[in-house]
């Protein structure tokens, strides 16, 4: 059986038993599951069904889910089984059948000749033996005995056979199926079994019996509707079904390895180095194709960094086996060819992914050229350990990833001072943090023993107390208020401006700096002095805050509109929100089309006109996740978070300031769409008063343009009335030339000499002829002022058939002792021998006909 056949047998088996077949979910977890970086299990996309937050499409489900394990990236290539990307076959019961049906169906599929056809005598089952207050799973033992597994091949294990989705929530015992590959591949111990780490017993299917709910205190209560979640690794099942001792020897990888061998000359099994490289390329080729097809872009953090690591490791090992020229696009094309039927998104996204991979390969190949040479020098000159300084220099100066430095050093029998490297990285980050300077003094210069209470969501004018102050000596001061209405810069939003006033002093607020969960205000004293302990009035500038709030809420609407139009891969990659405009950076592979941009702008304005009231509330982070609130990957959130919701449109975690309802945003106008960086697009837009002013200016400009057009039309009419009549040759000959047109290969040809016509007149005649004939090739000659004039004019239809006006003119101009030039559509020439015009025009016609016949 091929891997494709195994996949289909599994899904068809359960589909015939009333299971709804579902397509694979994305490798990017849905918004309801921000707890994982990438999808690692078949049940991840189904969590809302198991948790009761969404109604499932059916009570029985089956799928082949794309999965990815990041911890195994550096291990891939060193073993026979470790993979990053893999496919997980699963059947699921949402409160329907339970252990008996799950065990019976698993056994039937695995042992039946119409299923996997495994020898029952080679199969073992593991069950949960119980621990503390959780009883042993005697029911599962009885069920395995019932289907025919002898008691000596049922092993009771501990924690590995109890499944939990997290510290609290649905959980339960699980039961695994293992395949005994024989003593010859084992460790040789008499007691060897499924709990041994050797390669004899391969676990290939896990049946999870979700029957408990774990509470905060660790106690268990029975679930009202127990459920089933199973997972069988397609690659492992294929390895066992095909009787090979490595996943890389199955067709799932062998078909990829075969083409790489053809490109490079390397052979699997020839040398350890070649074998490792081929494993890495086969695994990482599949991994990069699926990650990128699900909308992930190479980057320096999060999922983007996972993709970048995979790509760069593939390039490194490709170079090691002689693939010096760009090869990632070819590798991706092979993966698409093999797997597009099972995963159609590979085909849909192939052009975009190919462009992305080509750019990343070009970028990292340059890094390899410079950083690789330096690493070779470092390895040659170091003892047993690469120093932290060298590893940091490779990373910081040459962009050489620490993971590759560690891996390459390990191949040379050397270690890397990773702890020292981490310390240097932390020092660099701390330097960046301490560089938050306002004016000439660091914010840390202001010390206090209290934390400012921010009250600016509800109040923009408050009476408060100066808790601490630090004079900077240049007319500015750092101030801490007990209560502050001023929003500190953060989350893309600019800081508030305004003023602080006492009976004897007034200071303008120039900046508000966020310090962890606290803030420091930078002021410029206008008169008098502020003193610690005195009461002051703090007032936010409404003229700046109002448009800022409008722009921030509009940013949320824009984010939702982009995802709705372009897809769920669109996520925020940076923003600016101020009173003047908004700027939103988002992950997307290419520029937006005019239609896409117009549709997004229209969608935002429709939400504005709908006057949605905003719902803003604070809740637990877990509850926000359950509600599907958008969380920015890489952001750190506390136990309680602030949710900004535009009902039925958008729900995001956000600490910024917002309008009360969307109508307060006013008109929304996109002013610019550009590239911010590789894989990141940027939209700039304006709202409220700025948008109104922009629209008025455009209207005034349009009116001015209309007036200018009217003036030009009047001038053209005056010039036409004053112009001399065209020569009699043109007046009398255009219609005749059209009537006398010939045809070759579907193209209408006009070739003639017009008496007493100069180049401009010939050009006007050719334009009039072309307007009446199509496809058309026109060549006209004229003698005026004792000189020869030639014009060739070909329309688009003629050009599509390979005709070029400039080629024809350059070929015949020497006949009239002249020369010329132009474009494929129109070319002109002049010469001193008008007596040869007829010969030149005939030569042009002959050249046109010859070209059309070829």
ZAFI-967872 format. One record per residue (C-alpha): residue in one letter; x, y, z negated. Coordinates in steps of 0.02 Angstrom, whole numbers, plus 50000, padded with zeros to 5 digits. Each point is the difference from the previous one (the first is absolute). Layout:
N
REC  residu      x      y      z
REC       a      X      Y      Z
...
// end
This chain:
854
REC  residu      x      y      z
REC       x  50000  50000  50000
REC       x  50058  50176  50038
REC       x  49982  50139  49874
REC       x  49859  50073  50106
REC       x  49908  49834  49993
REC       x  50023  49985  49812
REC       x  49933  50176  49975
REC       x  49848  49964  50107
REC       x  49967  49829  49919
REC       x  49996  50080  49828
REC       x  49885  50142  50047
REC       x  49884  49890  50105
REC       x  49991  49870  49861
REC       x  49932  50124  49875
REC       x  49899  50095  50129
REC       x  49905  49837  50033
REC       x  49964  49992  49814
REC       x  49906  50164  49992
REC       x  50150  50115  49974
REC       x  50003  50169  50087
REC       x  50163  50021  50096
REC       x  50078  50170  49963
REC       x  50141  50085  50096
REC       x  50161  50032  49906
REC       x  50006  50158  49899
REC       x  50142  50123  50022
REC       x  50170  49980  49918
REC       x  49965  50172  49928
REC       x  49884  49968  49852
REC       x  49832  50085  50004
REC       x  49967  50153  49893
REC       x  49915  49893  49869
REC       x  50165  49910  49963
REC       x  50140  50125  49967
REC       x  50086  49877  49882
REC       x  50100  49915  50138
REC       x  50119  50070  50129
REC       x  49954  49874  50134
REC       x  49872  49861  50014
REC       x  50075  49844  49922
REC       x  49852  49881  49985
REC       x  49849  49948  50101
REC       x  49879  50062  49870
REC       x  50067  50179  49990
REC       x  49880  50071  50132
REC       x  49857  49908  49914
REC       x  50025  50071  49825
REC       x  49847  50112  50007
REC       x  49892  49846  50032
REC       x  50074  49901  49856
REC       x  49986  50151  49884
REC       x  49819  50030  50047
REC       x  50031  50177  50064
REC       x  49947  49959  50177
REC       x  49879  49875  50073
REC       x  50091  49866  50102
REC       x  49942  49966  50178
REC       x  49969  49820  49946
REC       x  50019  49896  49842
REC       x  50127  49887  50086
REC       x  50149  50073  50094
REC       x  50156  49940  50090
REC       x  50147  50096  50076
REC       x  50180  49995  50056
REC       x  50075  50149  49912
REC       x  50162  50090  50044
REC       x  50113  50010  49847
REC       x  50170  50073  49958
REC       x  50122  49968  49857
REC       x  50127  50139  49973
REC       x  50107  49908  49869
REC       x  50055  49874  50132
REC       x  50073  50123  50127
REC       x  50181  49973  49947
REC       x  49975  49812  49977
REC       x  49936  49970  50175
REC       x  50127  49904  50102
REC       x  50082  49913  49852
REC       x  49867  49865  49973
REC       x  49885  49891  50106
REC       x  49837  50069  49931
REC       x  50012  50181  49945
REC       x  49903  50122  50108
REC       x  49944  50180  49990
REC       x  49848  49996  50114
REC       x  49887  49847  49991
REC       x  49821  49950  50031
REC       x  49887  49937  49861
REC       x  49854  49887  50042
REC       x  49859  50012  49873
REC       x  49824  49948  49960
REC       x  49899  50098  49872
REC       x  49841  49978  49901
REC       x  49920  50157  49928
REC       x  49895  49924  49861
REC       x  49945  49852  50109
REC       x  50088  49831  49992
REC       x  50132  49962  49870
REC       x  50132  49868  49961
REC       x  49917  49843  50067
REC       x  49966  50065  50176
REC       x  50169  50089  50008
REC       x  50098  49843  49953
REC       x  49899  49886  50114
REC       x  50017  50113  50151
REC       x  50185  50032  49973
REC       x  50036  49814  49990
REC       x  49896  49962  50154
REC       x  50084  50134  50106
REC       x  50176  49953  49944
REC       x  49984  49811  50024
REC       x  49877  49984  50145
REC       x  50071  49962  50174
REC       x  49890  50142  50063
REC       x  50079  50113  49871
REC       x  50184  50005  49951
REC       x  50017  49811  49999
REC       x  50118  49992  49850
REC       x  50036  49830  49923
REC       x  49899  49992  49836
REC       x  50141  49899  49919
REC       x  50116  50151  50016
REC       x  49884  50124  49915
REC       x  50007  50056  49818
REC       x  49884  50115  49904
REC       x  50044  50115  49855
REC       x  49873  50062  49873
REC       x  50000  50115  49850
REC       x  50048  49909  49840
REC       x  49926  50130  49883
REC       x  50085  50123  49886
REC       x  49943  50076  49836
REC       x  49817  50044  50007
REC       x  49984  49951  50185
REC       x  49953  49817  50018
REC       x  50078  49880  50124
REC       x  49911  49986  50166
REC       x  49934  49824  49975
REC       x  49864  50030  50131
REC       x  50130  50026  50137
REC       x  50093  49842  49947
REC       x  49839  49900  50014
REC       x  49963  50072  50171
REC       x  50173  49956  50071
REC       x  49980  49824  49932
REC       x  49830  49991  50082
REC       x  50067  50042  50175
REC       x  50137  49868  49982
REC       x  50155  50080  49925
REC       x  50074  49872  49878
REC       x  50028  50062  49821
REC       x  50190  49984  50015
REC       x  49997  50131  50140
REC       x  49900  50128  49900
REC       x  50118  50111  49900
REC       x  49948  50115  49858
REC       x  50094  50165  50002
REC       x  49996  50160  49897
REC       x  49995  50185  50041
REC       x  50035  49978  50186
REC       x  49831  49916  50013
REC       x  49901  50140  49921
REC       x  49959  50144  50117
REC       x  49969  50182  49953
REC       x  49970  50151  50113
REC       x  50065  50112  49861
REC       x  50010  50018  49811
REC       x  49810  50005  49992
REC       x  49861  49943  50115
REC       x  49956  49841  50096
REC       x  50117  49852  49971
REC       x  50002  49814  49984
REC       x  50097  49838  50021
REC       x  50066  49951  50169
REC       x  50045  49837  50082
REC       x  50137  49977  50129
REC       x  50028  49871  50136
REC       x  50180  49943  50028
REC       x  50076  49894  50137
REC       x  50134  49872  49955
REC       x  50133  50004  50137
REC       x  50093  49850  49930
REC       x  50145  49959  49885
REC       x  50128  50033  50137
REC       x  49969  50189  49992
REC       x  49982  50009  49811
REC       x  50114  50019  49852
REC       x  50006  49812  49964
REC       x  49934  50011  49822
REC       x  49874  49868  49948
REC       x  49889  50132  49921
REC       x  49998  50110  50156
REC       x  49826  50067  50036
REC       x  49904  50155  50056
REC       x  50074  50096  49854
REC       x  50177  49974  50066
REC       x  50094  50138  50093
REC       x  50072  49884  50132
REC       x  49934  49989  50179
REC       x  49911  49833  49980
REC       x  49828  50064  49949
REC       x  49925  50141  50102
REC       x  49849  50093  49930
REC       x  49890  50050  50146
REC       x  49825  50036  49932
REC       x  49939  50080  49841
REC       x  49818  49991  49943
REC       x  49956  50135  49874
REC       x  49848  49968  49891
REC       x  49943  50172  49940
REC       x  49893  49957  49850
REC       x  50051  50122  49863
REC       x  50007  50186  49970
REC       x  50150  50053  49894
REC       x  49960  50141  49879
REC       x  50116  50135  49933
REC       x  50039  49899  49843
REC       x  50052  49849  50104
REC       x  49845  49899  49963
REC       x  49903  49913  50137
REC       x  49816  49999  50040
REC       x  49918  49893  50134
REC       x  49960  50087  50163
REC       x  49813  50000  50038
REC       x  50038  49944  50179
REC       x  50162  49900  50014
REC       x  50087  50016  50168
REC       x  50130  49916  50109
REC       x  50155  50078  50077
REC       x  50120  49886  50095
REC       x  50156  50030  50100
REC       x  50097  49885  50116
REC       x  50159  50069  50078
REC       x  49989  49974  50188
REC       x  50188  49992  50024
REC       x  50023  49868  49864
REC       x  49854  49895  50063
REC       x  50075  50010  50175
REC       x  50171  49947  49936
REC       x  49925  49846  49917
REC       x  49885  49959  50146
REC       x  50143  50009  50126
REC       x  50117  49897  49890
REC       x  50143  50125  49996
REC       x  50101  50054  49849
REC       x  49996  50187  50031
REC       x  49864  50126  50041
REC       x  50120  50069  50130
REC       x  49995  49836  50097
REC       x  49812  50011  50026
REC       x  49924  50074  50156
REC       x  49948  50153  49898
REC       x  50183  50053  49998
REC       x  50083  49886  50127
REC       x  49919  50089  50148
REC       x  50075  50164  49939
REC       x  50170  49925  49960
REC       x  50008  49922  50174
REC       x  49993  50167  50090
REC       x  50127  50078  49881
REC       x  50118  49855  50036
REC       x  49979  50037  50184
REC       x  50043  50184  49976
REC       x  50149  49974  49886
REC       x  50075  49829  50034
REC       x  49988  49960  49813
REC       x  49930  49828  49953
REC       x  49899  49946  49850
REC       x  50104  49877  49899
REC       x  50162  50041  50091
REC       x  50078  50102  49860
REC       x  49931  50062  49834
REC       x  50018  50180  50061
REC       x  49905  49971  50161
REC       x  49863  49902  49911
REC       x  49977  50135  49868
REC       x  49991  50137  50132
REC       x  49870  49906  50103
REC       x  49893  49971  49844
REC       x  50009  50184  49954
REC       x  49955  50057  50176
REC       x  49854  49877  50015
REC       x  49927  50048  49831
REC       x  50034  50186  50010
REC       x  49942  50008  50181
REC       x  49829  49938  49945
REC       x  50003  50109  49844
REC       x  50041  50164  50087
REC       x  49871  49969  50135
REC       x  49859  49971  49876
REC       x  50050  50139  49880
REC       x  50012  50129  50139
REC       x  49840  49939  50085
REC       x  49907  50033  49838
REC       x  50051  50183  50006
REC       x  50156  50000  49891
REC       x  50138  50116  50058
REC       x  50185  49982  49953
REC       x  50041  50115  49855
REC       x  50102  50021  49842
REC       x  49871  49947  49873
REC       x  49859  49878  49970
REC       x  49936  49895  50143
REC       x  50099  50103  50125
REC       x  50162  49950  49913
REC       x  49950  49816  50004
REC       x  49979  50012  50189
REC       x  50163  50097  50018
REC       x  50094  49867  49899
REC       x  49930  49860  50108
REC       x  50042  50092  50162
REC       x  50176  50046  49946
REC       x  50039  49825  49937
REC       x  49940  49929  50167
REC       x  50112  50122  50097
REC       x  50150  49955  49891
REC       x  49982  49814  50028
REC       x  49961  50025  50184
REC       x  50165  50091  50021
REC       x  50089  49856  49912
REC       x  49949  49877  50134
REC       x  50040  50114  50145
REC       x  49838  50096  50028
REC       x  50087  50167  50022
REC       x  49870  50076  50116
REC       x  49827  50050  49938
REC       x  49898  49843  49971
REC       x  49862  50038  49872
REC       x  49870  50045  50132
REC       x  50032  49835  50091
REC       x  49987  49905  49835
REC       x  49838  50088  49958
REC       x  49930  49959  50172
REC       x  50034  49814  49970
REC       x  49911  50005  49832
REC       x  49851  50086  50080
REC       x  49995  49871  50139
REC       x  49995  49855  49875
REC       x  49879  50070  49871
REC       x  49886  50126  50085
REC       x  49859  49873  50021
REC       x  49991  49969  49813
REC       x  50036  50182  49955
REC       x  49934  50115  50139
REC       x  50065  50158  49916
REC       x  50176  49951  50058
REC       x  49947  50023  50180
REC       x  49901  50158  49968
REC       x  50147  50085  49912
REC       x  50142  49931  50108
REC       x  50045  50162  50094
REC       x  50001  50106  49842
REC       x  50102  49873  49902
REC       x  50124  49978  50142
REC       x  50032  50188  50001
REC       x  50022  50001  49811
REC       x  50122  49853  50001
REC       x  50103  50072  50141
REC       x  50023  50164  49906
REC       x  50045  49914  49837
REC       x  50124  49883  50086
REC       x  50087  50145  50086
REC       x  50012  50093  49835
REC       x  50069  49855  49898
REC       x  50120  49942  50135
REC       x  50089  50167  49980
REC       x  50003  49973  49812
REC       x  50075  49827  50024
REC       x  50134  50070  50112
REC       x  50060  50126  49870
REC       x  49950  49923  49834
REC       x  50048  49824  50055
REC       x  50179  50053  50037
REC       x  50012  50086  49832
REC       x  49931  49846  49912
REC       x  50130  49891  50087
REC       x  50136  50117  49934
REC       x  49924  49997  49825
REC       x  49992  49810  49999
REC       x  50178  49985  50063
REC       x  50065  50119  49868
REC       x  49899  49943  49848
REC       x  50032  49859  49879
REC       x  49858  49891  49940
REC       x  49879  50146  49987
REC       x  49942  50143  50109
REC       x  49999  50154  49890
REC       x  49845  50101  49963
REC       x  50081  50153  50080
REC       x  50030  49908  50164
REC       x  49825  49925  50003
REC       x  49925  50171  49963
REC       x  50105  50084  50136
REC       x  49941  49870  50126
REC       x  49821  50032  49950
REC       x  50002  50188  49978
REC       x  50115  50052  50142
REC       x  49973  49866  50131
REC       x  49824  49938  49959
REC       x  50062  49822  49971
REC       x  49871  49910  49891
REC       x  50063  49933  49835
REC       x  49912  49834  50033
REC       x  50106  49970  50156
REC       x  50158  50053  49910
REC       x  49963  49871  49864
REC       x  49959  49864  50127
REC       x  50152  50029  50110
REC       x  50116  50013  49849
REC       x  49928  49836  49935
REC       x  50043  49915  50163
REC       x  50180  50054  49970
REC       x  49996  49930  49824
REC       x  49990  50171  49920
REC       x  49874  50083  49887
REC       x  49941  50181  49995
REC       x  49991  50109  49846
REC       x  49811  50017  50017
REC       x  49979  50067  49823
REC       x  50124  50139  50036
REC       x  49916  50035  50166
REC       x  49832  50015  49911
REC       x  50077  50122  49877
REC       x  50067  50108  50142
REC       x  49829  49999  50083
REC       x  49918  50052  49837
REC       x  50126  50141  49980
REC       x  49960  50060  50175
REC       x  49813  49998  49963
REC       x  50029  50093  49836
REC       x  50101  50132  50092
REC       x  49856  50022  50119
REC       x  49877  50017  49857
REC       x  50108  50125  49907
REC       x  50012  50104  50159
REC       x  49824  50064  49969
REC       x  50056  50177  49973
REC       x  49898  50157  50003
REC       x  50098  50158  50032
REC       x  50171  49979  49920
REC       x  49953  49902  49844
REC       x  49948  49820  49976
REC       x  49828  49968  49928
REC       x  50081  49893  49866
REC       x  50070  50160  49924
REC       x  49830  50026  49917
REC       x  49981  49893  49845
REC       x  49839  49974  49902
REC       x  49919  49876  49882
REC       x  49827  49996  50082
REC       x  49919  49955  50164
REC       x  49898  50125  50098
REC       x  49817  49955  50022
REC       x  49947  50029  50180
REC       x  49822  50070  50005
REC       x  50003  50064  50180
REC       x  49873  49876  50068
REC       x  49859  50087  49909
REC       x  50067  50173  49952
REC       x  50102  50124  50101
REC       x  50005  50139  49870
REC       x  50044  49952  49821
REC       x  50060  50081  49840
REC       x  50146  49899  49935
REC       x  50165  50013  49907
REC       x  50181  50012  50057
REC       x  50079  49846  49920
REC       x  50177  50027  50062
REC       x  50094  50118  50114
REC       x  50175  50010  50074
REC       x  50064  50162  50077
REC       x  50103  49963  50157
REC       x  50084  50169  49999
REC       x  49948  50048  50175
REC       x  49825  50066  49968
REC       x  49925  49826  49997
REC       x  49958  49886  49854
REC       x  49948  49821  49969
REC       x  49838  49990  49902
REC       x  49904  49860  49917
REC       x  49818  50032  49956
REC       x  49900  49898  49876
REC       x  49858  49990  50127
REC       x  50031  50038  50183
REC       x  49879  50025  50146
REC       x  50145  49997  50123
REC       x  50019  49844  50108
REC       x  50183  49943  50009
REC       x  50072  49951  50168
REC       x  49971  49816  50033
REC       x  49911  49872  50106
REC       x  50034  50109  50153
REC       x  49905  50149  49928
REC       x  50090  50164  49970
REC       x  50003  50080  49830
REC       x  49872  50131  49951
REC       x  50043  50184  49995
REC       x  49924  50132  49889
REC       x  50051  50099  49847
REC       x  50023  49993  49811
REC       x  49954  50154  49900
REC       x  50011  50057  49818
REC       x  49955  50168  49925
REC       x  50176  50063  50034
REC       x  50063  49899  50147
REC       x  49954  49925  50168
REC       x  50092  49867  50100
REC       x  49966  49930  50174
REC       x  50002  49811  50016
REC       x  50126  49952  50134
REC       x  50006  49812  49977
REC       x  49933  49860  49891
REC       x  50119  49852  49984
REC       x  49942  49826  49954
REC       x  50109  49914  49869
REC       x  49936  49821  49981
REC       x  49826  50027  49924
REC       x  50042  50177  49944
REC       x  50028  50167  50089
REC       x  50107  50156  49993
REC       x  49944  50166  50075
REC       x  50123  50117  50086
REC       x  49948  50182  49985
REC       x  50068  50169  50052
REC       x  49971  50134  49871
REC       x  49915  50155  50073
REC       x  50005  50099  49838
REC       x  50024  49969  49814
REC       x  50056  49836  49922
REC       x  49915  49836  49956
REC       x  50038  49921  49831
REC       x  49978  49824  49930
REC       x  49842  49983  49896
REC       x  49905  50147  50075
REC       x  49827  49982  50078
REC       x  49990  50032  50186
REC       x  49876  49992  50141
REC       x  50047  49880  50141
REC       x  49913  50028  50165
REC       x  50010  49897  50163
REC       x  50000  50094  50165
REC       x  49832  49947  50074
REC       x  50046  50064  50173
REC       x  50136  49868  50008
REC       x  49916  49861  49899
REC       x  49837  49995  50100
REC       x  50078  49965  50172
REC       x  50122  49880  49918
REC       x  49854  49899  49929
REC       x  49914  50003  50169
REC       x  50158  49937  50086
REC       x  50026  49862  49870
REC       x  49825  49930  50018
REC       x  50015  50015  50189
REC       x  50158  49894  49989
REC       x  49898  49859  49921
REC       x  49870  50014  50139
REC       x  50138  50001  50130
REC       x  50078  49842  49925
REC       x  49832  49911  50008
REC       x  49968  50059  50178
REC       x  50171  49939  50058
REC       x  49973  49828  49925
REC       x  49827  49991  50076
REC       x  50063  50046  50174
REC       x  50174  49920  50005
REC       x  49989  49855  49875
REC       x  50038  49953  49821
REC       x  50188  49999  50032
REC       x  49993  50190  49986
REC       x  50062  50050  49827
REC       x  50066  50161  49929
REC       x  50187  50030  50016
REC       x  50009  50177  49931
REC       x  49899  50160  49995
REC       x  50000  50187  49972
REC       x  49847  50089  49931
REC       x  50006  50188  49980
REC       x  49888  50150  50027
REC       x  50066  50026  50177
REC       x  49979  49826  50074
REC       x  50006  49813  49970
REC       x  50128  49879  50068
REC       x  49970  49813  49998
REC       x  50130  49869  50044
REC       x  49939  49824  50035
REC       x  50065  49834  50061
REC       x  49957  49971  50183
REC       x  50106  49943  50147
REC       x  49964  50130  50134
REC       x  49925  50170  50039
REC       x  49812  50021  49995
REC       x  49908  50023  50163
REC       x  49898  50159  50026
REC       x  49841  49896  49984
REC       x  50058  49924  49834
REC       x  50049  50169  49931
REC       x  49835  50079  50053
REC       x  49902  49856  49924
REC       x  50093  50015  49834
REC       x  49973  50188  49993
REC       x  49815  49976  50040
REC       x  49981  49866  49866
REC       x  50074  50112  49865
REC       x  49887  50145  50049
REC       x  49849  49885  49995
REC       x  50043  49955  49820
REC       x  50020  50185  49962
REC       x  49828  50042  50071
REC       x  49923  49852  49906
REC       x  50042  50094  49838
REC       x  50051  49844  49902
REC       x  50016  50038  49813
REC       x  50166  49942  49928
REC       x  50001  49876  49857
REC       x  50158  50015  49894
REC       x  50026  49887  49850
REC       x  50133  49918  49892
REC       x  50000  49811  49980
REC       x  50119  49856  49968
REC       x  50122  49956  50136
REC       x  49926  49824  50012
REC       x  49825  50069  50019
REC       x  50059  50121  50135
REC       x  50075  49852  50092
REC       x  49837  49905  49987
REC       x  49909  50151  50074
REC       x  50119  49997  50148
REC       x  50080  50168  49962
REC       x  50145  50040  50117
REC       x  50166  49990  49909
REC       x  50161  50061  50077
REC       x  50127  49859  50004
REC       x  50154  50040  49897
REC       x  49910  50126  49889
REC       x  50001  49968  49814
REC       x  49830  50005  49919
REC       x  49958  49995  49815
REC       x  49869  49894  49915
REC       x  49870  50134  50037
REC       x  49986  50086  50168
REC       x  49901  50141  50079
REC       x  49890  49949  50146
REC       x  49940  50127  50130
REC       x  49852  49931  50096
REC       x  49905  50067  50149
REC       x  49853  49878  49995
REC       x  49994  49880  50148
REC       x  50154  50084  50075
REC       x  50156  49995  49891
REC       x  50059  49941  49830
REC       x  50180  50038  49948
REC       x  50105  50018  49844
REC       x  50047  50183  49993
REC       x  50052  50128  49870
REC       x  49975  50151  50114
REC       x  49867  50135  49999
REC       x  49847  49985  50112
REC       x  49841  50089  50054
REC       x  49831  49954  49924
REC       x  49923  49948  50165
REC       x  50066  49977  50176
REC       x  49905  50151  50070
REC       x  50120  50112  49902
REC       x  50140  49943  50117
REC       x  49928  50099  50145
REC       x  50057  49964  50178
REC       x  50141  49875  50022
REC       x  50120  50030  50146
REC       x  50148  49891  50050
REC       x  50142  50113  50056
REC       x  50138  49876  50035
REC       x  50038  49813  50014
REC       x  50184  49948  50008
REC       x  50124  49868  49948
REC       x  50073  50019  49825
REC       x  50123  49854  50008
REC       x  50011  49824  50067
REC       x  49826  49923  49982
REC       x  49930  50154  49913
REC       x  49881  50123  50083
REC       x  49956  50173  49932
REC       x  49838  50099  50015
REC       x  49988  50183  49950
REC       x  49830  50081  49977
REC       x  49914  50151  49925
REC       x  49833  50027  49915
REC       x  49891  50135  49925
REC       x  50051  50181  50037
REC       x  50158  49952  50093
REC       x  49898  49889  50117
REC       x  49871  50138  50029
REC       x  50137  50125  50041
REC       x  50079  49874  50119
REC       x  49835  49968  50090
REC       x  49966  50186  50015
REC       x  50173  50029  50073
REC       x  49973  49859  50125
REC       x  49832  50075  50050
REC       x  50079  50171  50025
REC       x  50142  49923  50101
REC       x  49875  49906  50108
REC       x  49903  50160  50032
REC       x  50158  50092  50047
REC       x  50046  49858  50118
REC       x  49830  50007  50083
REC       x  50020  50187  50026
REC       x  50172  49976  50076
REC       x  49935  49864  50117
REC       x  49863  50119  50060
REC       x  50131  50134  50034
REC       x  50108  49879  50099
REC       x  49852  49940  50102
REC       x  49962  50182  50046
REC       x  50181  50029  50050
REC       x  50002  49843  50108
REC       x  49844  50059  50093
REC       x  50079  50170  50033
REC       x  50159  49920  50066
REC       x  49898  49882  50112
REC       x  49904  50145  50075
REC       x  50162  50092  50038
REC       x  50094  49849  50070
REC       x  50020  49983  50192
REC       x  49901  49865  50087
REC       x  50091  49834  50022
REC       x  50077  49965  50171
REC       x  49889  49940  50139
REC       x  50094  49836  50003
REC       x  49936  49957  49824
REC       x  49823  50064  50029
REC       x  49979  49893  50153
REC       x  50104  49846  49959
REC       x  49962  49934  49824
REC       x  49836  49918  50049
REC       x  50082  49929  50156
REC       x  50147  49932  49900
REC       x  49880  49913  49880
REC       x  49902  49927  50145
REC       x  50161  49936  50080
REC       x  50066  49916  49841
REC       x  50062  49821  50024
REC       x  50010  49859  49872
REC       x  50133  49878  49941
REC       x  49979  49881  49854
REC       x  49847  50093  49937
REC       x  50087  50170  50000
REC       x  49939  50142  50113
REC       x  50148  50080  50092
REC       x  50006  50176  50074
REC       x  50162  50047  50090
REC       x  50001  50153  50115
REC       x  50090  50160  50053
REC       x  49902  50161  49972
REC       x  50051  50150  50104
REC       x  50049  50164  49917
REC       x  49982  49934  49821
REC       x  50125  50026  49862
REC       x  50028  49889  49848
REC       x  49868  50081  49888
REC       x  49867  49986  50135
REC       x  50046  49819  50032
REC       x  49983  49965  49814
REC       x  49826  50078  49994
REC       x  49947  49896  50150
REC       x  50067  49839  49923
REC       x  49904  50035  49839
REC       x  49839  50023  50097
REC       x  50029  49840  50099
REC       x  50037  49900  49841
REC       x  49840  50063  49920
REC       x  49903  49917  50141
REC       x  50099  49838  50019
REC       x  50054  49870  49871
REC       x  50118  49911  49989
REC       x  50092  50124  50109
REC       x  50177  50031  50064
REC       x  50018  50168  50090
REC       x  50157  50060  50093
REC       x  49990  50168  50091
REC       x  50131  50098  50097
REC       x  49996  50183  50052
REC       x  50110  50128  50087
REC       x  49992  50177  49935
REC       x  50131  50137  50004
REC       x  50111  49895  50112
REC       x  50019  49864  49866
REC       x  49932  49825  49974
REC       x  49890  49963  49850
REC       x  49949  49826  49936
REC       x  49875  49952  49862
REC       x  49959  49824  49935
REC       x  49854  49980  49880
REC       x  49946  49828  49932
REC       x  49855  49973  49878
REC       x  50001  49877  49854
REC       x  49927  49858  50103
REC       x  50142  50015  50126
REC       x  50131  50008  49863
REC       x  49931  49842  49920
REC       x  50041  49911  50164
REC       x  50182  50050  49985
REC       x  50002  50162  50101
REC       x  50107  50146  49944
REC       x  49988  50171  50083
REC       x  50175  50051  49947
REC       x  50075  49840  50074
REC       x  49916  50033  50168
REC       x  50050  50183  50008
REC       x  50182  49965  49957
REC       x  50005  49867  50136
REC       x  49934  50111  50142
REC       x  50063  50175  49953
REC       x  50170  49972  50086
REC       x  49907  49979  50166
REC       x  49960  50187  49996
REC       x  50175  50041  49936
REC       x  49936  50035  49825
REC       x  49970  49930  49826
REC       x  49868  49997  49865
REC       x  49934  49923  49839
REC       x  49853  49986  49885
REC       x  49902  49864  49909
REC       x  49916  49836  50044
REC       x  49835  50095  50023
REC       x  50064  50149  50103
REC       x  50163  50049  50085
REC       x  50056  50138  50120
REC       x  50145  50029  50121
REC       x  50065  50136  50114
REC       x  50116  49992  50150
REC       x  50079  50104  50139
REC       x  49942  49891  50146
REC       x  49811  50015  50027
REC       x  50016  49915  50170
REC       x  50022  49834  49910
REC       x  49841  50017  49891
REC       x  49899  49874  50102
REC       x  50139  49871  49983
REC       x  50014  50032  49812
REC       x  49812  49982  49971
REC       x  49995  49839  50103
REC       x  50147  49931  49901
REC       x  49906  50040  49839
REC       x  49844  49910  50061
REC       x  50104  49848  50052
REC       x  50081  49995  49828
REC       x  49830  50006  49913
REC       x  49930  49858  50106
REC       x  50155  49892  49974
REC       x  49987  50023  49812
REC       x  49815  49955  49998
REC       x  50031  49842  50103
REC       x  50140  49936  49888
// end
